[in-house]
Amino acid sequence: MLSKLTYKQKCDLYNFLCGFATDERKQRFEEIAGKRTRFATVVLEDIFQPHNASAVLRTCDCFGVQDVHIIENKNEYHINPDVALGSSNWLTLHNYNDKAHNTLDCIKNLKEQGYSIAATTLHKKSISLEEIDMSIKTAFLFGTEKNGLSEIAIEQADYCLKIPMHGFTESFNISVSAAIILHTATEKLRKSGIPWQLSNDELIDLKIAWVKKSVRESELLEKQYLQQIL
């Protein structure tokens, strides 16, 4: 139904629904939406430990990364509410689970949207985190806690990425890796002149989705309002 509305009609719907929310909540929507980005995105391939999966969602929310692409080949993706702390409510989750192997479909979809694919792995040809070029839309791929990314994911990536380490252990866990990489990537974006923010159309769609999750019986209110204007 929203796809049939003009931008102005969407704004009017948003303001109507905000009438059932507090002024503080609306102010928070406006503040946070302006800091959201799709210029960087995260892909999780076959993550099976709920606390790590949920910690990554929380990290994405904290750094303003709106979209998370979830590949479920062998493992179903589960969210631990005690770790995620509601962060999944404010993110846009894209699940790929229609086939036995969904990695190619996800990567193809992202490349069609103009993303460069960065596989996080200790591959010999991996570039260092400081070398990433954030002038290009980038999707960061993270693999399973035990085995890392699949060979297909690494083969299809535009480049491999590693975090410099100086200790005896060879890797961080996935939630820590995601936090370090997204901190570096989003800092580069926010200090650049790149238009990394969401478009006006994306912003209003996102804010409508947020307010609907914050208002009781929002679906009914929306339906009644749209019947009056359409």
C-alpha positions in Angstrom: 0.0 0.0 0.0 2.8 2.4 0.9 4.3 2.0 -2.6 1.2 3.7 -4.0 1.6 6.8 -2.0 3.4 10.0 -3.1 6.2 11.3 -0.9 3.9 14.0 0.5 1.3 11.4 1.4 3.9 9.3 3.2 5.0 12.4 5.2 1.3 13.1 6.1 0.9 9.4 7.2 4.0 9.6 9.3 2.9 12.8 11.0 -0.5 11.2 11.6 0.9 8.1 13.3 3.4 10.3 15.3 0.3 11.9 16.8 -0.1 8.6 18.8 3.6 8.7 20.0 5.4 11.0 22.3 7.2 14.1 21.1 10.4 12.6 22.5 10.0 9.5 20.5 9.4 11.5 17.2 12.4 13.6 18.0 14.5 10.5 18.5 13.3 9.1 15.1 14.4 12.3 13.3 17.7 12.4 15.1 18.7 8.8 14.4 17.2 8.4 10.9 19.5 11.2 9.7 22.5 9.2 10.9 21.5 5.9 9.2 23.4 4.6 6.2 23.2 2.0 3.5 26.5 2.9 2.0 28.0 0.2 4.2 26.1 -3.0 4.9 26.8 -6.3 6.7 26.3 -9.9 5.5 26.2 -12.8 7.9 26.8 -16.3 6.4 25.5 -19.2 8.5 26.0 -17.7 11.9 24.7 -20.2 14.5 25.6 -18.8 17.9 22.6 -16.6 19.0 24.7 -14.4 21.3 27.2 -13.6 18.5 24.4 -13.1 15.9 22.6 -10.7 18.3 25.7 -8.8 19.2 26.3 -8.0 15.5 22.8 -6.6 15.2 23.4 -4.4 18.2 26.7 -3.2 16.7 25.1 -2.4 13.4 22.4 -0.3 15.2 25.0 1.5 17.2 27.0 2.5 14.2 24.0 3.4 12.1 24.3 0.6 9.6 20.7 0.0 8.6 20.7 -3.2 6.6 21.9 -6.7 7.6 21.8 -9.5 5.1 21.4 -12.9 6.7 22.4 -16.1 4.7 21.0 -19.3 6.2 22.4 -22.3 4.4 22.9 -24.9 7.1 22.1 -22.8 10.2 19.0 -20.9 11.1 19.6 -17.4 12.4 18.4 -16.9 15.9 18.3 -13.6 17.9 19.0 -13.6 21.6 16.8 -10.7 23.0 19.0 -10.3 26.1 22.0 -9.5 23.8 20.3 -7.7 20.9 18.4 -5.4 23.3 15.7 -4.7 20.7 18.2 -3.5 18.1 16.5 -5.8 15.4 13.4 -3.6 15.7 15.2 -0.7 14.2 17.2 -2.5 11.5 16.2 -3.8 8.1 16.9 -7.6 8.0 17.1 -9.4 4.6 17.0 -13.2 4.9 18.2 -15.6 2.3 17.0 -19.1 3.1 14.9 -20.3 0.1 17.6 -22.7 -1.1 20.1 -25.2 0.3 22.9 -22.7 -0.7 21.9 -19.0 -0.7 25.3 -17.3 -0.7 25.5 -16.7 -4.4 22.0 -15.2 -4.5 22.8 -12.8 -1.7 26.1 -11.6 -3.3 24.5 -11.3 -6.7 21.8 -9.1 -5.2 24.3 -6.9 -3.5 26.5 -6.5 -6.6 23.4 -5.5 -8.6 22.8 -2.8 -6.1 26.4 -1.5 -6.7 28.1 -2.9 -3.6 31.7 -3.9 -3.5 32.0 -7.2 -1.6 34.6 -7.4 1.2 35.2 -10.9 2.6 36.6 -10.8 6.2 39.2 -13.5 6.3 42.8 -14.2 7.0 43.4 -14.9 3.3 47.0 -14.4 2.2 45.9 -11.7 -0.2 43.8 -9.9 2.3 44.2 -6.1 2.5 44.5 -4.4 5.9 41.5 -2.7 7.4 43.1 0.7 7.1 43.3 0.3 3.3 39.5 0.0 2.6 38.1 2.4 0.1 34.8 3.7 1.5 34.2 5.9 -1.5 32.5 2.8 -2.9 29.4 1.2 -1.4 30.7 -1.8 0.6 29.2 -5.0 1.9 31.2 -6.7 4.7 30.9 -10.5 4.7 31.3 -12.4 8.0 31.3 -16.2 8.3 30.7 -18.8 10.9 32.5 -18.7 14.2 34.3 -22.0 13.6 35.1 -22.2 9.9 34.7 -18.6 8.7 33.3 -17.8 5.2 32.6 -20.4 2.6 34.9 -20.8 -0.4 32.1 -19.5 -2.6 31.8 -16.3 -0.6 35.6 -15.8 -0.8 35.7 -16.5 -4.5 32.8 -14.1 -5.3 34.2 -11.3 -3.1 35.9 -8.3 -4.7 38.6 -8.4 -2.1 39.5 -10.0 1.2 39.9 -7.9 4.4 41.7 -8.6 7.6 42.1 -6.7 10.9 45.8 -6.2 12.0 46.6 -8.2 15.1 49.7 -8.3 17.3 49.0 -11.1 19.7 49.3 -14.9 19.8 45.7 -15.6 18.8 44.9 -15.4 15.1 41.4 -13.9 15.1 38.7 -12.0 16.9 35.3 -13.4 17.4 32.7 -12.3 14.9 31.0 -9.7 17.1 34.3 -8.0 17.9 35.4 -8.2 14.3 32.2 -6.5 13.1 32.5 -3.8 15.7 36.1 -2.9 14.7 35.4 -3.0 11.0 32.2 -1.0 11.2 33.8 1.6 13.5 36.6 2.2 10.9 34.2 2.1 7.9 31.6 4.5 9.4 34.2 6.9 10.7 35.7 7.1 7.2 32.3 7.8 5.8 31.3 10.4 8.3 34.6 12.3 7.8 34.3 12.2 4.0 32.2 14.3 1.6 30.5 11.1 0.3 26.6 11.3 0.4 26.4 8.3 2.7 23.0 9.2 4.2 19.6 7.7 3.2 17.6 9.5 0.5 14.5 11.4 1.4 12.3 8.5 0.1 14.3 6.0 2.1 14.1 8.1 5.2 10.3 8.5 5.2 9.8 4.8 4.6 12.1 4.0 7.5 10.5 6.4 9.8 7.0 5.1 9.0 8.3 1.6 9.8 9.7 2.8 13.1 6.7 4.6 14.3 4.4 1.7 13.4 6.5 -0.4 15.8 6.1 2.2 18.5 2.3 2.8 18.3 -0.4 0.4 19.5 -2.7 -0.9 16.7 -0.7 1.0 14.1 -1.8 -1.3 11.3 -5.5 -0.4 12.0 -4.7 3.3 12.3 -2.8 3.2 9.1 -5.6 1.4 7.3 -8.2 3.9 8.5 -6.1 6.8 7.5 -5.3 5.5 4.0 -9.0 4.8 3.4 -9.7 8.5 3.9 -7.0 9.8 1.5 -7.1 7.1 -1.3 
